[in-house]
């Protein structure tokens, strides 16, 4: 069986995640300590003890999920698979796991990414929402009419949209009228993967100019192209691109199947990607990494 390691994005967090690993596994502990040092902050204390309000802040949750995911992988001592992929911020984690980025650089980039996304849009001015029960083509049609952006094409019948608050609210109204089973805002502090995040993309471009990205030891299935990617310069451009454009996760999983991959192994907190895999491609299996 051919497998791929996949790494989750925002929304998978919970207070206390990774604490047992930290207490019992030196390899995992080293990851948390490196992240704390890189950020000059005891982020691990927030991860293990909360409060949830602090953990879910975009500035904290992005490096936090990465830290837990990499710690889990290091603790498991599982060999790297031929391919890796990650959902949104999980793409940074995948690159770290594949040796293209150091843990410290990944933590600093994700801290900047979270801060830049928060700075780009005034609090309350943007909105991210999920539409359930409509296919991607119908959602794109509605978004074209409202000037909204598709943030995540997650699975058949699950699409996330994002943008200015009034535009997203209009999109949700139209989605309901078109027969969506549910159309509702998500509890995110910023609108994600949309054009109004262009100031954040500019900040990430400037930051990435000073970061070395090595050729990954595993082939990345990119959020940008839903296809294999290994060139460091292309990877940099893809990381910038994903700030203002949608995550093509449904297409990415289909590409995995096309490449002969039979199974996704989710590495990190939660099991969001594990659930998505079987809804996207019934011929593939999915599981959480066991430690």
ChimeraX attribute file (.defattr): number of C-alpha atoms within 10 A of each C-alpha:
attribute: neighborCount
match mode: 1-to-1
recipient: residues
	/A:1	6
	/A:2	14
	/A:3	20
	/A:4	23
	/A:5	23
	/A:6	26
	/A:7	31
	/A:8	28
	/A:9	23
	/A:10	19
	/A:11	16
	/A:12	16
	/A:13	21
	/A:14	19
	/A:15	18
	/A:16	16
	/A:17	21
	/A:18	24
	/A:19	18
	/A:20	12
	/A:21	18
	/A:22	22
	/A:23	10
	/A:24	11
	/A:25	15
	/A:26	13
	/A:27	18
	/A:28	25
	/A:29	21
	/A:30	14
	/A:31	24
	/A:32	27
	/A:33	17
	/A:34	16
	/A:35	24
	/A:36	20
	/A:37	14
	/A:38	16
	/A:39	16
	/A:40	10
	/A:41	12
	/A:42	14
	/A:43	23
	/A:44	25
	/A:45	16
	/A:46	20
	/A:47	27
	/A:48	18
	/A:49	16
	/A:50	16
	/A:51	14
	/A:52	16
	/A:53	9
	/A:54	16
	/A:55	24
	/A:56	24
	/A:57	16
	/A:58	23
	/A:59	19
	/A:60	20
	/A:61	27
	/A:62	30
	/A:63	31
	/A:64	27
	/A:65	31
	/A:66	33
	/A:67	29
	/A:68	26
	/A:69	28
	/A:70	23
	/A:71	25
	/A:72	25
	/A:73	22
	/A:74	20
	/A:75	19
	/A:76	16
	/A:77	10
	/A:78	13
	/A:79	8
	/A:80	15
	/A:81	15
	/A:82	15
	/A:83	23
	/A:84	28
	/A:85	32
	/A:86	26
	/A:87	24
	/A:88	27
	/A:89	24
	/A:90	24
	/A:91	26
	/A:92	27
	/A:93	36
	/A:94	30
	/A:95	28
	/A:96	23
	/A:97	26
	/A:98	23
	/A:99	16
	/A:100	22
	/A:101	22
	/A:102	19
	/A:103	24
	/A:104	19
	/A:105	19
	/A:106	24
	/A:107	28
	/A:108	18
	/A:109	21
	/A:110	24
	/A:111	19
	/A:112	20
	/A:113	24
	/A:114	21
	/A:115	18
	/A:116	21
	/A:117	26
	/A:118	20
	/A:119	14
	/A:120	18
	/A:121	21
	/A:122	10
	/A:123	12
	/A:124	11
	/A:125	12
	/A:126	23
	/A:127	24
	/A:128	26
	/A:129	25
	/A:130	20
	/A:131	23
	/A:132	20
	/A:133	18
	/A:134	20
	/A:135	16
	/A:136	21
	/A:137	9
	/A:138	12
	/A:139	29
	/A:140	17
	/A:141	11
	/A:142	20
	/A:143	22
	/A:144	13
	/A:145	13
	/A:146	17
	/A:147	16
	/A:148	24
	/A:149	28
	/A:150	26
	/A:151	27
	/A:152	26
	/A:153	21
	/A:154	25
	/A:155	23
	/A:156	16
	/A:157	18
	/A:158	22
	/A:159	23
	/A:160	25
	/A:161	30
	/A:162	31
	/A:163	28
	/A:164	20
	/A:165	18
	/A:166	14
	/A:167	19
	/A:168	25
	/A:169	21
	/A:170	16
	/A:171	26
	/A:172	25
	/A:173	14
	/A:174	18
	/A:175	23
	/A:176	17
	/A:177	9
	/A:178	14
	/A:179	12
	/A:180	19
	/A:181	12
	/A:182	14
	/A:183	24
	/A:184	17
	/A:185	17
	/A:186	16
	/A:187	11
	/A:188	16
	/A:189	17
	/A:190	25
	/A:191	29
	/A:192	30
	/A:193	27
	/A:194	23
	/A:195	20
	/A:196	20
	/A:197	24
	/A:198	20
	/A:199	17
	/A:200	24
	/A:201	23
	/A:202	13
	/A:203	17
	/A:204	23
	/A:205	16
	/A:206	12
	/A:207	14
	/A:208	16
	/A:209	10
	/A:210	8
	/A:211	14
	/A:212	14
	/A:213	20
	/A:214	18
	/A:215	18
	/A:216	22
	/A:217	18
	/A:218	23
	/A:219	21
	/A:220	24
	/A:221	25
	/A:222	26
	/A:223	28
	/A:224	21
	/A:225	14
	/A:226	20
	/A:227	18
	/A:228	19
	/A:229	20
	/A:230	18
	/A:231	14
	/A:232	15
	/A:233	12
	/A:234	11
	/A:235	22
	/A:236	17
	/A:237	14
	/A:238	18
	/A:239	21
	/A:240	21
	/A:241	18
	/A:242	23
	/A:243	26
	/A:244	22
	/A:245	22
	/A:246	24
	/A:247	26
	/A:248	23
	/A:249	27
	/A:250	23
	/A:251	18
	/A:252	25
	/A:253	27
	/A:254	17
	/A:255	16
	/A:256	25
	/A:257	17
	/A:258	10
	/A:259	13
	/A:260	12
	/A:261	20
	/A:262	17
	/A:263	22
	/A:264	27
	/A:265	22
	/A:266	26
	/A:267	29
	/A:268	29
	/A:269	23
	/A:270	17
	/A:271	18
	/A:272	17
	/A:273	28
	/A:274	20
	/A:275	14
	/A:276	18
	/A:277	24
	/A:278	17
	/A:279	17
	/A:280	19
	/A:281	17
	/A:282	8
	/A:283	12
	/A:284	19
	/A:285	16
	/A:286	20
	/A:287	15
	/A:288	18
	/A:289	19
	/A:290	11
	/A:291	11
